[in-house]
């Protein structure tokens, strides 16, 4: 089966899903969301697959939502409603995205995220909804929309980190390098980018030797503990707040800047006080 925005292959018990919009740093659009969900389903329908590897083509894992597409689509939607915003329709639309990200979490078969380059915004939802994360040492992961125009919809930060670090990263939007993410326990391991693919491959091959029924039970057991902590309720709130954040006076002003001056300039101004992301060419 072929997809437009992801590449899919399966061999020797391992399915490989590669985000495939390298010209846009694998930025998320509607097609990528749909293809990701279908590719995860495909891997789970294949009785020969035990482990899924999720990675990104080109220079980055994922640069978050495609702001050029997202800002224009949201502006057009609001104009069609005479400037009004329907929070329920917004929630329903974003919930579809959350379900696609959470298909990685709900996949009975374990998912390993292979992160290099930038992993920001909505891209972090895909990485953090995976089961294991391996990062290049110089890769960067963070949620800059927390500064303006967004909130983490899956809100996996708080479930993968302790209170102090989860609050710091969500309140500031600051990124972590692969080495910092490993030190804080956010990722399993960080290695030089030149070694990343081979390390992930070796881990996947080892896991594929374990009976699939054992992998499924182990994943369900750990996931259930976190779902009992209120994961679903937190995600409902995160998805609602994300819609609100995109429609505050400041959020709309930022969207207008992105449309008038270009999203790169809007990102640069947002990140100027912090000296990261857009300020460093991300």
FENBELDA-V716282 format. One record per helix or strand of 3 or more residues. SS is the DSSP state (h for helix, s for strand). FROM is the first residue (numbers start at 1). TO is the last residue. If there is no record, write none. Layout:
BEGIN
SS:FROM:TO / SS:FROM:TO
END
This chain:
BEGIN
s:6:11 / s:14:19 / h:22:24 / h:30:45 / s:51:56 / h:67:80 / h:87:106 / s:110:115 / s:118:120 / h:122:129 / s:132:136 / s:140:142 / h:144:147 / h:157:160 / h:163:172 / h:178:183 / s:189:191 / h:193:207 / h:212:227 / h:231:245 / h:249:261 / h:263:271 / h:277:280
END
